[in-house]
Amino acid sequence: MNLFLQLLIGGMMIGVTVVIQAIVLDFIIRRTGVSEHFLKRLCRPFWQPITAAIVVISVFAVHIIHIWLWAFLYRALDCAPLDNFSDALYFATVTYTTLGYGDITLENSFRMLSGIEAVNGFLLFGWTTAFIFEVISRLYKHEAKSI
């Protein structure tokens, strides 16, 4: 696969994952505000850590979706040596998280895609970190004002 096509496909994957991330984070922030009153009544002393945990688990789930999308792409493109979905999922996971063990690598004709996936994961993890920080800040802002 030529470089231009890899950049095009990788750019489209970044676009898809960014849109998914934006939709999910918007949904989470809206639901966090709505569920605050319910959780305050149900779990009075622990509503903030429970809300934070739900947010973190929800954001983790969206990253899992992104990784699976990359794995499906690798299988659809028949990127050797990713002979089965398990290998594709493993490769997508270590690439997206920028861990990059190197025990499985793509053929030269597909290598740029793995670099694009690593950048994609790096950017979305940064966005997620900022989002979680903002949610936690909002959850505890009233306590911070009273100190």
N, C-alpha and C positions, 0 to 999 in steps of 0.2 A: 504494500500500500504506500503510495507516495506521501511525502511530507505534507503537502497542501491538503490532501484528503484527511489525514490524521488530525491536522489542525482544525479543519472544518467539523469533523465528527466530535473531537474533544471540546471545541467551542460550543457545539450544540448540547453536549452532555453538561457542561458547566451551566449553560442557560437553563436547562431542565432542572438541575439540582438546586440552583439559586431560586428559581420560581417555587419549587416545592418547599424549600427552606423558608422563604418569605411567607408563604401561605400558612405553613404549620406554626411558625413563630407568632404570626398575627393571631391565629386561632388560640394558641396557648395564652398569649397576653390578655386576650378578651375573656377567656374562660377563667383565668386566674382572678380577675376582678369580680366576675359573677359568682364564682364559688367561694370567695372570701367570706361572705356573710354566713353561708352554710357551714363552712369549716370552723368558723369562730364559735358557732353554737354547738356543733357536734364534738369538736376536739379542743375546747377552749385553751388549755395551757399549751397545746402542741400544734396549733393550726399553722403557724409559720413554718416550722421544719417539715411538716407534712406537705404543705403547699410547695415548698422548695424541692422536696424529694419528687413530687409528682412532675414538676417542671423539668427537673434533670432527667428523669426516666423518659418523659415525652420527647425531649430533645435527643436523647440517646437513640430512641426509636427512629427518628427521622434520619439520623446518620446511618443506621442499619439499612434503611430503604435506599439511601444513596449508594452504599456499598453493593447492595444487590443489583441495582441498576447497572453499575459498572460491570459486575460479573456477568449479567445477561448480555451486555454489549460485547464483552470478550468472547462469550460463547457464540453469539450471533455472527461475529466476524471470523470465528474459527481460528482464534489466535493460538498457534502452537507455542509451547507445549501444554496448553490448557486443554487437555483431552476430555475432561469431564467438568460438570458444574462445580463439584467440590474444589477442584484445583483453581477454577476461575474465581470462586468465592474467596478462597484463601489468598490468592494473589491480589484480588481487589481489596481485601481487608488490609494486608500489610502495605499495599501501595497507598491507599486512601489515608491511612493513619501515618504515613511517611516513615513507618518502621523499616520497610524495605530490607528484609532478610537477605534477599538475593539468591535464595535457594531455587526459586523459579524466576526465570526472566523470559520476556517475550522475544520473538525473532526480531532481527534488525528492522524489518519492515513495519513493525508495530510498536517499537520502543517509545516513540514520541507520545503515544496515548498514555502510557504508564506515567510519564512525567507530567502530563496534563492532569491526570487523575490525582497525583500527589499534590499539585498546586491547588486543585479543587478542594481536596480534603483539608489542606492547610488553611485556606481562606474560610471555609465553612466552620472549621473548629474555632477560628478566631472570632467569627461572628457569634457563634454559640457562646463562647466565653463572655463576650461583651453583653449578650442577652441575659445570661444567667446572673451576671453581676448586677445588671439593672433590675431584674426581678427581685433578687435578694435585697438590694438597696431599698426598693419600694416596700417590701414586706416589713423591714425593720426600721423604716424612717421615723415612725412615731416614737419608738423607744429611744432612738438616737437624739431626738429633740428634748426628751425628758431628762436626759443625763446631764 
